[in-house]
Amino acid sequence: MSQLSAAALALNAPESIVQRSAEARSKATGVPVEDVLAAWAGGGAAPSGAAPPPPSVTPASPATPPAAAPQQSQPAPVVTPPVAMPAAVPETLTTRSVMVAEPVDPPILVGRRENPFTVMLGAAALLLLAIVIGVFVPGQPEPGNGVRTSNLALSTEALAGRDRYLAENCAACHTQQVRPIAADAGETEKVSLSDSNQVLGSRRYGPDLANVGARLDAGTIEGILEGANNHPSYASLDANEMAGLIAYLSESK
Amino acid sequence: MAATGQREEMRETSPATERVALSHLVFPAGFLALGAVLAALSVASIRFPSLFSGPISPGRLRAIAAIALVVGWLVPAGSGVIYYLLPRLTGTPLASQKLAEGAGPLSALVAVAGMVVVALGGGDGLAPLLLPWWLDVAVATIATVPLLVTLQTLRARNEQGVFVSVWFVAAAAVWLPILYVATNLPGFASVGRALQEVAFDAGFTTTWIVAIGIGGGLYAVTKTTGNPLGNRQMVKVAFWSLAFASVWAGPARLAFGATPDWLDRISAVLGLALPVAIIAATAGMVATIDRSWAEVRSDPGLMSLASGMSLAVLLAVLGAAAGFRSPAGTLGFTAFWDAIDYGWTLGVATLLFSGVILQGLPAIAGRRLADSGSSMRAIRLTVIGTLGVVISGVIAGLLTGFVWTGASFVGGTYAGLAETWTAGLGPAFVFIGFMALFGVVAAIGQVMVALAILRTLTSGRAGIQEVLVTGETL
């Protein structure tokens, strides 16, 4: 029986894998392949003094000894990473046998000794602060804080229409906030924002609708919603939904 | 590096840990493909509105695409990056594996449910996802899972030295649920609601896409090249700048509108933290790559990461510059911001996340990439398409702003143009057409990226598999 066969038998692993592992071990330790195989065939450690133990078939053999020998030659103790150990896998996928080989990762995936929870706490605090200052505080419509507000008294039908406006995501293409620029000059005499009734949006591919009811009558609005003026057609809405939407837009003045 | 004189090794194979990471990294790629196609249609719907109505009206379509990308792809895939990195960098198996494992299918379920609900007209109007409250609760729950897993895994860690990637992924895990809950709280209307929407847009980009991308990218670059981290201080600057940037790039989109003036000024200044973060992180990665550029050019994962970071620098600089009052007044409400959003969500996110996945998947699954050449082509198409969308959108935005400020070629007020769709945009309309065209190119690239990920699992040849072994002190 050859040493390779004996080693394979001792390790309960295919000869091709044992051969490959022995070659890898030989390359890593400088010990001839034959000596490595002989050591494995005898069930002992490779003859390198500090060599790692023979490979064992995994997965998950808790008894698998670690491959730690190379560390002994280092001049000073260093922190090494929890290395992910590569395993040679047979080319065929019919078996799930995996052999643990030498760790090849350099000790680079390490950092300083520090508390990650402190980092997480600081990061969370900064985000919370930003949200409070940037969203919650200016989001409160109080007179005098620079937010222009007004209240539109919408009918019940128009309120339902506002919900339909939201559900259809009309704000993806229409704003309801007039700005002090030339393009908005003809649309209103004053910005009119409601605390609850208007949907500001932040994109404007179609007209601003803050006071569309002052510019267009209900019939024109209905025509546009059904596809006039190159507008996407919403004719698939049922009669109530369409009526609500028209009422909402007509009452937005 | 602090010396402890101890060597920690992981000794016991932990297949469940790897199964959690694998399922989160691979299966959401299906939603990437779906979301990419829907996003391309959404861009086209602006240019050709009459072709879209009913369940695929432009408004609904935009939200459906956002749900597929955010809930179906980015949240679970980002969680997968966290689950991939944590065991490797903490020396301990993932905690709460069952919880993490369950969150994956739940994400897919919620994404599908959300898309159906919005397509049927049941959205609540809070952009960009429009999800009704009960689905918001589900998403918030899903978003909390990575946080719980991260906290418990870090508490049980064997490795006391913290590699920089842990900062980013741990912070992302804590940021996501806070952001989602805060920007979906009920009770806000009008200005408050608009601020919630723009804060989510900016915050999701900063605190999830960029944080996960940088964390995963630094690990992948360090590991693949075998070079030690190039510049830790630079990465530290990147991390804290990112934390400062958080949601501040958002309110700039509403400048000159209904928000208070003081908010415009604060957000413009703090929004500068985003390009600082990304440039610093890129510098850290470049320093790590050092002389290994040949590997970057030949490795699809590294190529994807390098492309993603380059694109991120461009978008961050453009976004920050547009946050100041004058440019904000010109570019506000225009296609400029759609281009920036598209660039982050479909360009940077796809490239950074798939970069980490293409690097990690062979190690976890024990299979080589199914087709490296195809992966490289997918990355190139994604870059070309996204850049096309971004450049077209930026030009469209500038032209629109020029028209709207009155200096313009034709266009003008909608009131004077019979309220006709996009008539007020003037010549920008042509460039919105280019956006739609490049959106198709990008979608092809993104679908190919998704296929490259999925095919690695189904038809990749056997390769070197990493086996995580849990440890003891030697």
Chai-1 contact restraints between the chains, C-beta under 6 A:
chainA,res_idxA,chainB,res_idxB,connection_type,confidence,min_distance_angstrom,max_distance_angstrom,comment,restraint_id
A,T58,B,T13,contact,1.0,0.0,6.0,A-B,restraint_1
A,P59,B,T13,contact,1.0,0.0,6.0,A-B,restraint_2
A,A60,B,E12,contact,1.0,0.0,6.0,A-B,restraint_3
A,A60,B,T13,contact,1.0,0.0,6.0,A-B,restraint_4
A,P62,B,E12,contact,1.0,0.0,6.0,A-B,restraint_5
A,P66,B,E9,contact,1.0,0.0,6.0,A-B,restraint_6
A,P66,B,R11,contact,1.0,0.0,6.0,A-B,restraint_7
A,A68,B,L474,contact,1.0,0.0,6.0,A-B,restraint_8
A,Q71,B,R7,contact,1.0,0.0,6.0,A-B,restraint_9
A,P77,B,A3,contact,1.0,0.0,6.0,A-B,restraint_10
A,P77,B,G5,contact,1.0,0.0,6.0,A-B,restraint_11
A,V78,B,A3,contact,1.0,0.0,6.0,A-B,restraint_12
A,V79,B,M1,contact,1.0,0.0,6.0,A-B,restraint_13
A,V79,B,T4,contact,1.0,0.0,6.0,A-B,restraint_14
A,V79,B,G161,contact,1.0,0.0,6.0,A-B,restraint_15
A,T80,B,R7,contact,1.0,0.0,6.0,A-B,restraint_16
A,P82,B,E8,contact,1.0,0.0,6.0,A-B,restraint_17
A,P82,B,M10,contact,1.0,0.0,6.0,A-B,restraint_18
A,P82,B,G91,contact,1.0,0.0,6.0,A-B,restraint_19
A,P82,B,E159,contact,1.0,0.0,6.0,A-B,restraint_20
A,A84,B,R88,contact,1.0,0.0,6.0,A-B,restraint_21
A,A84,B,E466,contact,1.0,0.0,6.0,A-B,restraint_22
A,M85,B,V467,contact,1.0,0.0,6.0,A-B,restraint_23
A,P86,B,I464,contact,1.0,0.0,6.0,A-B,restraint_24
A,P86,B,E466,contact,1.0,0.0,6.0,A-B,restraint_25
A,A87,B,Q465,contact,1.0,0.0,6.0,A-B,restraint_26
A,A87,B,V467,contact,1.0,0.0,6.0,A-B,restraint_27
A,V89,B,G366,contact,1.0,0.0,6.0,A-B,restraint_28
A,V89,B,A462,contact,1.0,0.0,6.0,A-B,restraint_29
A,V89,B,Q465,contact,1.0,0.0,6.0,A-B,restraint_30
A,E91,B,A462,contact,1.0,0.0,6.0,A-B,restraint_31
A,L93,B,A462,contact,1.0,0.0,6.0,A-B,restraint_32
A,V98,B,V467,contact,1.0,0.0,6.0,A-B,restraint_33
A,P106,B,G226,contact,1.0,0.0,6.0,A-B,restraint_34
A,I108,B,T222,contact,1.0,0.0,6.0,A-B,restraint_35
A,I108,B,P228,contact,1.0,0.0,6.0,A-B,restraint_36
A,L109,B,F163,contact,1.0,0.0,6.0,A-B,restraint_37
A,V110,B,M1,contact,1.0,0.0,6.0,A-B,restraint_38
A,V110,B,G161,contact,1.0,0.0,6.0,A-B,restraint_39
A,V110,B,F163,contact,1.0,0.0,6.0,A-B,restraint_40
A,G111,B,G161,contact,1.0,0.0,6.0,A-B,restraint_41
A,G111,B,V162,contact,1.0,0.0,6.0,A-B,restraint_42
A,G111,B,F163,contact,1.0,0.0,6.0,A-B,restraint_43
A,G111,B,V164,contact,1.0,0.0,6.0,A-B,restraint_44
A,R112,B,A2,contact,1.0,0.0,6.0,A-B,restraint_45
A,R113,B,A2,contact,1.0,0.0,6.0,A-B,restraint_46
A,R113,B,Q160,contact,1.0,0.0,6.0,A-B,restraint_47
A,R113,B,G161,contact,1.0,0.0,6.0,A-B,restraint_48
A,E114,B,V162,contact,1.0,0.0,6.0,A-B,restraint_49
A,P116,B,L154,contact,1.0,0.0,6.0,A-B,restraint_50
A,P116,B,V162,contact,1.0,0.0,6.0,A-B,restraint_51
A,P116,B,V166,contact,1.0,0.0,6.0,A-B,restraint_52
A,P116,B,A170,contact,1.0,0.0,6.0,A-B,restraint_53
A,V119,B,W167,contact,1.0,0.0,6.0,A-B,restraint_54
A,M120,B,A170,contact,1.0,0.0,6.0,A-B,restraint_55
A,M120,B,V174,contact,1.0,0.0,6.0,A-B,restraint_56
A,A123,B,A171,contact,1.0,0.0,6.0,A-B,restraint_57
A,A123,B,A243,contact,1.0,0.0,6.0,A-B,restraint_58
A,A124,B,V174,contact,1.0,0.0,6.0,A-B,restraint_59
A,L126,B,A243,contact,1.0,0.0,6.0,A-B,restraint_60
A,L127,B,W175,contact,1.0,0.0,6.0,A-B,restraint_61
A,L127,B,I178,contact,1.0,0.0,6.0,A-B,restraint_62
A,L127,B,S246,contact,1.0,0.0,6.0,A-B,restraint_63
A,A130,B,S246,contact,1.0,0.0,6.0,A-B,restraint_64
A,A130,B,V247,contact,1.0,0.0,6.0,A-B,restraint_65
A,I131,B,A182,contact,1.0,0.0,6.0,A-B,restraint_66
A,G134,B,V247,contact,1.0,0.0,6.0,A-B,restraint_67
A,G134,B,P251,contact,1.0,0.0,6.0,A-B,restraint_68
A,V135,B,L195,contact,1.0,0.0,6.0,A-B,restraint_69
A,V135,B,Q196,contact,1.0,0.0,6.0,A-B,restraint_70
A,V135,B,A199,contact,1.0,0.0,6.0,A-B,restraint_71
A,P138,B,T259,contact,1.0,0.0,6.0,A-B,restraint_72
A,P138,B,P260,contact,1.0,0.0,6.0,A-B,restraint_73
A,P138,B,L263,contact,1.0,0.0,6.0,A-B,restraint_74
A,G139,B,F188,contact,1.0,0.0,6.0,A-B,restraint_75
A,G139,B,V191,contact,1.0,0.0,6.0,A-B,restraint_76
A,G139,B,G192,contact,1.0,0.0,6.0,A-B,restraint_77
A,G139,B,L195,contact,1.0,0.0,6.0,A-B,restraint_78
A,N145,B,P260,contact,1.0,0.0,6.0,A-B,restraint_79
A,G146,B,P260,contact,1.0,0.0,6.0,A-B,restraint_80
A,G146,B,D261,contact,1.0,0.0,6.0,A-B,restraint_81
A,V147,B,V191,contact,1.0,0.0,6.0,A-B,restraint_82
A,V147,B,P260,contact,1.0,0.0,6.0,A-B,restraint_83
A,L166,B,G125,contact,1.0,0.0,6.0,A-B,restraint_84
A,A167,B,G121,contact,1.0,0.0,6.0,A-B,restraint_85
A,A167,B,G123,contact,1.0,0.0,6.0,A-B,restraint_86
A,E168,B,G59,contact,1.0,0.0,6.0,A-B,restraint_87
A,N169,B,G59,contact,1.0,0.0,6.0,A-B,restraint_88
A,N169,B,A63,contact,1.0,0.0,6.0,A-B,restraint_89
A,N169,B,L130,contact,1.0,0.0,6.0,A-B,restraint_90
A,C170,B,G59,contact,1.0,0.0,6.0,A-B,restraint_91
A,A172,B,G59,contact,1.0,0.0,6.0,A-B,restraint_92
A,A172,B,R62,contact,1.0,0.0,6.0,A-B,restraint_93
A,T175,B,F333,contact,1.0,0.0,6.0,A-B,restraint_94
A,Q177,B,G257,contact,1.0,0.0,6.0,A-B,restraint_95
A,Q177,B,A258,contact,1.0,0.0,6.0,A-B,restraint_96
A,R179,B,F256,contact,1.0,0.0,6.0,A-B,restraint_97
A,R179,B,G257,contact,1.0,0.0,6.0,A-B,restraint_98
A,I181,B,W404,contact,1.0,0.0,6.0,A-B,restraint_99
A,I181,B,T405,contact,1.0,0.0,6.0,A-B,restraint_100
A,A182,B,T405,contact,1.0,0.0,6.0,A-B,restraint_101
A,A182,B,G406,contact,1.0,0.0,6.0,A-B,restraint_102
A,A183,B,W404,contact,1.0,0.0,6.0,A-B,restraint_103
A,A183,B,T413,contact,1.0,0.0,6.0,A-B,restraint_104
A,G186,B,T413,contact,1.0,0.0,6.0,A-B,restraint_105
A,G186,B,A415,contact,1.0,0.0,6.0,A-B,restraint_106
A,G186,B,G416,contact,1.0,0.0,6.0,A-B,restraint_107
A,E187,B,A415,contact,1.0,0.0,6.0,A-B,restraint_108
A,L193,B,S190,contact,1.0,0.0,6.0,A-B,restraint_109
A,L193,B,A258,contact,1.0,0.0,6.0,A-B,restraint_110
A,D195,B,S190,contact,1.0,0.0,6.0,A-B,restraint_111
A,S196,B,A189,contact,1.0,0.0,6.0,A-B,restraint_112
A,Q198,B,S190,contact,1.0,0.0,6.0,A-B,restraint_113
A,L200,B,A194,contact,1.0,0.0,6.0,A-B,restraint_114
A,L200,B,A258,contact,1.0,0.0,6.0,A-B,restraint_115
A,S202,B,V198,contact,1.0,0.0,6.0,A-B,restraint_116
A,S202,B,R253,contact,1.0,0.0,6.0,A-B,restraint_117
A,R203,B,F333,contact,1.0,0.0,6.0,A-B,restraint_118
A,R204,B,F333,contact,1.0,0.0,6.0,A-B,restraint_119
A,Y205,B,I46,contact,1.0,0.0,6.0,A-B,restraint_120
A,Y205,B,T422,contact,1.0,0.0,6.0,A-B,restraint_121
A,G206,B,W421,contact,1.0,0.0,6.0,A-B,restraint_122
A,P207,B,Y414,contact,1.0,0.0,6.0,A-B,restraint_123
A,P207,B,E419,contact,1.0,0.0,6.0,A-B,restraint_124
A,R215,B,A415,contact,1.0,0.0,6.0,A-B,restraint_125
A,N229,B,E419,contact,1.0,0.0,6.0,A-B,restraint_126
A,N229,B,T420,contact,1.0,0.0,6.0,A-B,restraint_127
A,N229,B,W421,contact,1.0,0.0,6.0,A-B,restraint_128
A,N230,B,T420,contact,1.0,0.0,6.0,A-B,restraint_129
A,N230,B,W421,contact,1.0,0.0,6.0,A-B,restraint_130
A,H231,B,W421,contact,1.0,0.0,6.0,A-B,restraint_131
A,P232,B,P49,contact,1.0,0.0,6.0,A-B,restraint_132
A,P232,B,F52,contact,1.0,0.0,6.0,A-B,restraint_133
A,P232,B,S53,contact,1.0,0.0,6.0,A-B,restraint_134
A,P232,B,S57,contact,1.0,0.0,6.0,A-B,restraint_135
A,P232,B,P58,contact,1.0,0.0,6.0,A-B,restraint_136
A,S233,B,S53,contact,1.0,0.0,6.0,A-B,restraint_137
A,S236,B,G54,contact,1.0,0.0,6.0,A-B,restraint_138
